[in-house]
Amino acid sequence: MFGEIEFGKSFGGYEIINQSAATLPQDLASAIGNVNSNPILGATYNPLWLWGKQLVNGVNYFFIAEDIRTTKNKDKSIVGLIINIPPSEGSIKGDGAKIVRVIEDEKLSETVDLAFTEIVKELKGVSYKPVAYIGKQIVKGENHFILCEAKNIYPNAQPRAVILSINIFEGKSSIVSILPIAPTDKDSPTLFGYAFNW
């Protein structure tokens, strides 16, 4: 339908929540703590944004998160993090939470990949790595929404999460917007402005 978002495969079946991780309810904060307490992971996860939830055996929650490696330099990257909280049998929600999937680098379709590559080579001073394809919107052509890890091109630059929106129309591609994901912006009513109306 014109103007609505058709979500990509990573987000299929998710009820969109779209809120800052700075305002997580206690059960989700506990679940993240439980996941991070696993000593064999080799990383901890700092949630930036809660994208959505999916009812399965319990609930899957999809976060945009920082992956912080337990190395000397504590290297960081941006990932999509899906955790499952099983049905609660006790009084403490978030117990038994486990990682279902970590999305680090999703392959884009050939058309979107060509447009993405063409656009990012024109953007100077920052590198953009696609992490997850979010979806598309039919407008004048198609808008495509891609979760990216953005990194300034200088030594020891820290990665940040952005949504890169590109438009493809009649074989030409253009940038629509680059929207930072700001986990501390508790008052932001929506992450994606006009394009996403939940």
C-alpha positions, 0 to 999 in steps of 0.5 A: 500500500502506498506510503506504508512500510513493508518490513524486511525479513529480519523484522517479519512478525514483529509488533513495532515498539520503537522506543529508547532503551533508556526507558526499558521496563524492569523485565527487559532490563533484567533480561539484558543483565541475564544475557550479559552475565553469560561468561562464554559470550565473549561480548556484552550488549548495550541496548540502544533502541528497542525495535519490537517484539514477537510472540513465540515460546515466550517473547522475542525482543529485537534491539539495536545494540552495541556489541562490546567485545571482552578484549583489551581494547573493548572493541565495539560494533553495532548489531541487531540483537534478538533475545527471548524471554521464556514464559514466566513461571515465577515472580521474576520476569526476565529469568531464562533470557537467551540470545536468539540471534545477533545480526551483524551484516545482512546481505542486501538485495542486488538493487538495494546494494547497488544503490547503497554502494553508489550513495555511500561512496559520495558520503565523505568522512564517515563509513557506513556498514549495513547491519540489517535491512529494515524495509521499504516504503512505496512513494515516488519510487521506493524508499529503503531503510537500512540499519547501519553502523556509521564510523568517522574515518579517523583512528579509534573512532567509535561506531554509532547506529543510524538508519540510512534511508535511500530512494530508488526511482527510475534507476536513479538513487538518492539519499532521503535521510540519515537518522541517528539512533539516540538512546538517551532521547527519552522524549522522542516520540518516534525514531523515524519521523514522518516515514514511520507512523506506528 
